[in-house]
Amino acid sequence: MEYRNLGNSGLKVSVICLGAMTFTEKGWRTAGSMSFSEIKKVVDYAIDSGINFFDTADIYGFGESESLLGKALGNKKNDVIIATKVRGVMDEKDPNSRGLSRYHIFRSIDQSLKRLGRDYIDLYQLHWWDNHTPIEETLEALNDLVRIGKVRYVGISDFAGWQIARSVSIQEMKNYSRFISAQMYYSLLGRDIEFEVVPACEALGLGILAWSPLAGGFLTGKYSKNSPYPEDSRYSRMEKPFLRFDLNEAFSLVEGIKKIGKKYNATVSQVALNWVRSKEYVSSIIIGVRSIEQIKDNVGCVDWSLSKEDVGHLDEITIPKKPYPQWFLDLFADL
Ligand SMILES: NC(=O)c1ccc[n+]([C@@H]2O[C@H](COP(=O)([O-])OP(=O)(O)OC[C@H]3O[C@@H](n4cnc5c(N)ncnc54)[C@H](OP(=O)(O)O)[C@@H]3O)[C@@H](O)[C@H]2O)c1
């Protein structure tokens, strides 16, 4: 296994992180679910292969994912790095069971700790921005959690570049514990973060944690254009794809990946994950699996690396259209 520093911190995380969103379908059916015996096998395999980093969230299965992760880790739970999140709606009827208020954060962390069976969270992440709470209130609450020992490090997820910059500026000004990570969607089919979020993170010392690196399983080669999607696969459960990409372009990308994979005797998933791994700003890749076979396949991406030429080729064929002001700034960068 390869280990990388999480952003500018001293914390070493495995380049593969196991996401626990697929452990339960309560709340989001399309993620699919797993039996507890399969979860246990997957978690044990992860640990045996050197994965020391696990990601979950309060809202995955309304707490069920955290409980299942804690149970599956058993007595190893204090020897690994656990990341969880706060922000989503935990109780539709209670207006305070959501968001990033001090009230909800303090209540939510105690519930997460209880479910995970831990005294502290290694990485506590804001799941996404809250328009209804002053960010100053949120950042002070997070800092207090670090001071009282319930949280070791703090991070964000799904923030815009300016939201990261504003938050970190306040943390610096107030001498608060700073964000060390940004959990963002990043795959060969979704490179939008390269424009605003990655430069913000590089400038401010946050490591990227790439979620849905296989675009929800599309980049595994198991979907084909002219036949029905495999039964019990994520895309067969979705009425409308959640991630945004052009289906025809995606199918031709998979064909291109297959060709590259042949050179390395590697699967489509391994090539797609290896491309994400080739980016230095990525601290860890959060994979999602539903079986022991899938985790074995995906973890296989750390045993070899794509050549610079192949990374360059994949960069080129998936290059997103540069939005304004990026193309303008590039044009006059050297003046
Ligand atoms: N912060 C956020 O907003 C956010 C959002 C989403 C996810 N996440 C995090 O990222 C983690 C991973 O997300 P994800 O599950 O969408 O990741 P993903 O790796 O893009 O997709 C995982 C899914 O692809 C299929 N799959 C994976 N490996 C396969 C293989 N080798 N062969 C065939 N099929 C394979 C499985 O689905 P099927 O077998 O069901 O087809 C699996 O559940 C989550 O657990 C969560 O921790 C965060």
The ligand as a Gaussian input file, in Angstrom:
#p B3LYP/6-31G(d) Opt

LIG

0 1
 N      -18.834000      13.726000      -0.016000
 C      -19.765000      13.353000      -0.855000
 O      -20.635000      14.136000      -1.254000
 C      -19.769000      11.948000      -1.353000
 C      -20.670000      11.535000      -2.334000
 C      -20.617000      10.219000      -2.770000
 C      -19.688000       9.333000      -2.225000
 N      -18.838000       9.753000      -1.240000
 C      -17.850000       8.828000      -0.617000
 O      -17.148000       8.146000      -1.655000
 C      -17.280000       6.734000      -1.469000
 C      -17.237000       6.053000      -2.809000
 O      -18.300000       6.515000      -3.635000
 P      -18.924000       5.559000      -4.710000
 O      -19.471000       4.347000      -4.048000
 O      -19.833000       6.375000      -5.555000
 O      -17.578000       5.171000      -5.531000
 P      -17.278000       4.508000      -6.933000
 O      -16.007000       3.753000      -6.704000
 O      -17.290000       5.503000      -8.011000
 O      -18.494000       3.500000      -7.202000
 C      -18.656000       2.353000      -6.406000
 C      -19.650000       1.390000      -7.015000
 O      -19.198000       0.917000      -8.297000
 C      -19.413000      -0.485000      -8.423000
 N      -18.060000      -1.089000      -8.449000
 C      -16.973000      -0.712000      -7.709000
 N      -15.904000      -1.456000      -8.033000
 C      -16.293000      -2.315000      -8.984000
 C      -15.622000      -3.312000      -9.727000
 N      -14.336000      -3.567000      -9.543000
 N      -16.330000      -4.016000     -10.668000
 C      -17.640000      -3.750000     -10.884000
 N      -18.344000      -2.807000     -10.212000
 C      -17.678000      -2.090000      -9.270000
 C      -20.224000      -0.901000      -7.201000
 O      -21.611000      -0.653000      -7.473000
 P      -22.666000      -1.767000      -7.940000
 O      -22.065000      -3.132000      -7.691000
 O      -23.860000      -1.487000      -7.105000
 O      -22.876000      -1.478000      -9.387000
 C      -19.771000       0.131000      -6.164000
 O      -20.688000       0.313000      -5.130000
 C      -18.581000       6.575000      -0.671000
 O      -18.620000       5.359000       0.053000
 C      -18.496000       7.763000       0.255000
 O      -17.639000       7.453000       1.345000
 C      -18.865000      11.042000      -0.820000

